[in-house]
Amino acid sequence: MAGLAPEGSQFDARQYDSKMSELTDVDTHVLFSDESRLESDGKDFFTSYDEVHESFDDMGLQENLLRGIYAYGFEKPSAIQQRGIVPFCKGLDVIQQAQSGTGKTATFCSGILQQLDYGLLDCQALVLAPTRELAQQIEKVMRALGDYLGVKVHACVGGTSVREDQRILSSGVHVVVGTPGRVFDMLRRQSLRPDNIKMFVLDEADEMLSRGFKDQVFNDLNIVL
């Protein structure tokens, strides 16, 4: 599972400790880190994993995932991708922060796509984002990177048809990206089943925990976990 801080945000150690306390108080273990400290330029992030991979080919990724990465236009991994993709692929709990435009979304999307069981047409990864636009953007990146893998991803967001969400979810998806309220609605209606969800990403985590989303996020997690 992973937590992503807002792109371009500045790290505040006291705020981080406070948010981590909020998470551990409800025993969700969504985010995990050691005592290392984040550099505000986005070149480093919270993790106990220190290996750097300067090429996508050196990351042990599936061939069809590599095809999707290169087809998307990536040639060389950015700083956060050099350190962030492999620990995600190994199933480690991570928290990351990076400047806007450094490939943060592609980092966790690649980690998810590498770990999916494509023979199981059921939701295995849940990504929460604070806005409909961001959720839909993540959906597009996930679909593009996973084009050669046959990934099925759906964005569950407000302002769209509930029945259409239910129809798509009932037909089977590998990944759900959504806003907390709509995702909770789908979980409550049992249209989204949590049984096989093994990966959870909270994008723009600081914002999600400070803008009134906290209760909704925890409601989702209480069902999933």
Beta strands, then each sheet from edge to edge (+ up, - down):
strand 1: 2-4
strand 2: 94-96
strand 3: 125-128
strand 4: 153-156
strand 5: 175-178
strand 6: 199-202
sheet 1: 2+ 1+ 6+ 3+ 5+ 4+
end
